[in-house]
Amino acid sequence: MSDVPQLPPSLLGITAFLLSKVGIAGRRRIGDRLRGHGIGLWDMAVLAALRDFGPASQRELGARLGIDPSDLVAVMDTLVPLGLVERERDPEDRRRYRVAVSPAGRATLEAALREAGEVRDDLLAALDEDERATLHTLLRKAYAGLEPRARIETPPAAVAKRDQAPVSQT
């Protein structure tokens, strides 16, 4: 018999409990990895949005990512001094800032995405590749049912594959 105490089977039968525990472990592990790059998860999200969708106003970024404007200012206060984004006044409206990912930001994002793939492999080590892809597809579908911003045109399998390898800079 193992010395490790078992969790109550009643809890292990609750999907939300399992998702929460795996999510907490994943968030902690990716957070640890991102700190090595001087960024956090929201910083990575901003870099990804700018890389995937192009330059945007801070307001557009906040709306796209669901980040409160004051929290987005804190993200910019991290990314700008590190040279990961370029922020300048919008020539069409001088009251707004326009933000673009810099070459250093692209490189940092690529490294962070590689780290995310490694965290995925570590976190889901008990699953084979087909099971990992199925889990990802089902989670994307469930999340898209809860969050309209998660409904994108990219097929889930392509996103899961992208999660495993760095995106090219072409």
C-alpha positions as CSV (number, residue, x, y, z in Angstrom):
1,M,0.0,0.0,0.0
2,S,1.2,3.5,-0.9
3,D,2.1,6.1,1.8
4,V,0.5,8.8,-0.4
5,P,-3.0,9.5,0.9
6,Q,-5.7,9.2,-1.7
7,L,-8.1,11.9,-2.6
8,P,-11.8,11.2,-2.1
9,P,-13.3,9.4,-5.1
10,S,-16.3,11.8,-4.8
11,L,-13.9,14.7,-5.7
12,L,-12.2,12.7,-8.5
13,G,-15.6,12.2,-10.0
14,I,-16.1,16.0,-10.4
15,T,-14.8,17.2,-13.8
16,A,-14.6,20.8,-12.6
17,F,-12.4,19.7,-9.7
18,L,-10.0,17.9,-12.1
19,L,-9.9,20.8,-14.6
20,S,-9.1,23.1,-11.7
21,K,-6.3,21.0,-10.4
22,V,-4.7,20.5,-13.8
23,G,-5.2,24.2,-14.6
24,I,-3.6,25.3,-11.4
25,A,-0.6,23.1,-12.1
26,G,-0.3,24.3,-15.6
27,R,-0.6,28.0,-14.7
28,R,2.1,27.6,-12.0
29,R,4.5,25.7,-14.3
30,I,4.1,28.1,-17.3
31,G,4.4,31.1,-14.9
32,D,7.7,29.7,-13.6
33,R,9.0,29.3,-17.1
34,L,7.9,32.8,-18.3
35,R,9.5,34.4,-15.3
36,G,12.8,33.2,-16.8
37,H,12.0,35.6,-19.7
38,G,11.0,38.4,-17.4
39,I,7.4,38.2,-18.4
40,G,4.1,36.7,-17.1
41,L,1.1,35.1,-18.7
42,W,-0.7,38.4,-19.5
43,D,2.5,39.7,-21.1
44,M,2.7,36.6,-23.2
45,A,-1.0,37.0,-24.2
46,V,-0.3,40.6,-25.3
47,L,2.7,39.6,-27.4
48,A,0.7,36.8,-29.0
49,A,-2.2,39.1,-29.8
50,L,0.1,41.6,-31.4
51,R,2.0,39.0,-33.3
52,D,-1.2,37.2,-34.5
53,F,-3.3,40.3,-35.3
54,G,-0.9,43.1,-35.8
55,P,-0.5,46.5,-34.1
56,A,-3.4,47.7,-32.0
57,S,-4.5,50.4,-29.6
58,Q,-4.3,49.6,-25.9
59,R,-8.1,49.7,-25.9
60,E,-8.3,47.1,-28.7
61,L,-5.8,44.9,-26.9
62,G,-7.8,45.1,-23.7
63,A,-11.1,44.3,-25.4
64,R,-9.5,41.4,-27.4
65,L,-7.9,39.8,-24.3
66,G,-10.4,40.8,-21.7
67,I,-7.8,42.7,-19.7
68,D,-8.9,45.6,-17.5
69,P,-7.4,48.9,-18.8
70,S,-5.5,49.5,-15.5
71,D,-4.1,45.9,-15.7
72,L,-3.1,46.5,-19.3
73,V,-1.1,49.6,-18.3
74,A,0.8,47.3,-15.8
75,V,1.5,44.9,-18.7
76,M,2.8,47.8,-20.9
77,D,5.0,48.9,-17.9
78,T,6.6,45.5,-18.1
79,L,6.9,45.0,-21.9
80,V,8.0,48.6,-23.0
81,P,11.1,48.8,-20.8
82,L,12.1,45.3,-21.9
83,G,11.9,46.4,-25.5
84,L,9.3,43.7,-26.3
85,V,6.8,46.1,-27.7
86,E,6.9,49.5,-29.3
87,R,4.3,52.0,-28.1
88,E,3.7,55.3,-29.7
89,R,0.9,57.8,-30.1
90,D,-1.6,56.9,-32.8
91,P,-1.2,59.3,-35.6
92,E,-5.0,59.2,-36.3
93,D,-5.9,60.0,-32.6
94,R,-3.1,61.5,-30.5
95,R,-5.0,60.6,-27.3
96,R,-4.5,56.9,-28.0
97,Y,-1.4,54.7,-28.0
98,R,-0.7,52.2,-30.7
99,V,1.3,49.1,-29.7
100,A,3.3,46.8,-31.9
101,V,5.4,43.8,-31.1
102,S,9.1,44.4,-31.6
103,P,11.7,41.9,-33.0
104,A,12.8,41.2,-29.4
105,G,9.2,40.6,-28.5
106,R,8.7,38.1,-31.3
107,A,11.8,36.2,-30.2
108,T,10.6,36.2,-26.6
109,L,7.2,35.0,-27.7
110,E,8.8,32.2,-29.7
111,A,10.8,31.1,-26.7
112,A,7.7,31.3,-24.5
113,L,5.7,29.2,-26.9
114,R,8.4,26.6,-26.9
115,E,8.3,26.6,-23.1
116,A,4.5,26.3,-23.3
117,G,4.9,23.2,-25.4
118,E,7.4,21.7,-22.9
119,V,5.0,22.5,-20.0
120,R,2.2,20.8,-22.0
121,D,4.4,17.7,-22.5
122,D,5.2,17.7,-18.8
123,L,1.7,18.4,-17.6
124,L,0.1,15.7,-19.8
125,A,2.9,13.1,-19.7
126,A,0.4,10.5,-18.7
127,L,-1.4,10.9,-22.1
128,D,-0.2,9.8,-25.5
129,E,-0.2,12.3,-28.4
130,D,-3.6,11.3,-29.7
131,E,-5.1,11.7,-26.2
132,R,-3.4,15.1,-25.8
133,A,-4.8,16.3,-29.2
134,T,-8.3,15.0,-28.2
135,L,-8.2,16.8,-24.9
136,H,-7.1,20.0,-26.5
137,T,-9.9,19.8,-29.1
138,L,-12.5,19.2,-26.4
139,L,-11.2,21.9,-24.1
140,R,-11.2,24.4,-27.1
141,K,-14.8,23.4,-27.9
142,A,-15.9,23.7,-24.2
143,Y,-14.2,27.1,-23.8
144,A,-15.6,28.4,-27.1
145,G,-19.1,27.6,-25.7
146,L,-18.3,29.8,-22.7
147,E,-16.3,32.6,-24.3
148,P,-17.2,34.1,-27.7
149,R,-13.6,35.4,-28.1
150,A,-12.4,31.8,-28.2
151,R,-14.4,31.1,-31.4
152,I,-11.9,31.4,-34.1
153,E,-11.6,30.1,-37.6
154,T,-8.4,28.1,-37.1
155,P,-9.1,24.4,-36.8
156,P,-8.4,23.2,-33.2
157,A,-6.0,20.5,-34.6
158,A,-3.8,23.2,-36.2
159,V,-3.8,25.2,-32.9
160,A,-2.8,22.0,-31.0
161,K,0.1,21.4,-33.4
162,R,1.2,25.0,-33.2
163,D,1.3,24.6,-29.4
164,Q,3.9,21.9,-29.8
165,A,6.3,23.8,-32.1
166,P,7.6,27.3,-32.6
167,V,5.8,29.4,-35.2
168,S,8.0,30.5,-38.0
169,Q,9.0,34.2,-38.5
170,T,8.3,34.3,-42.2
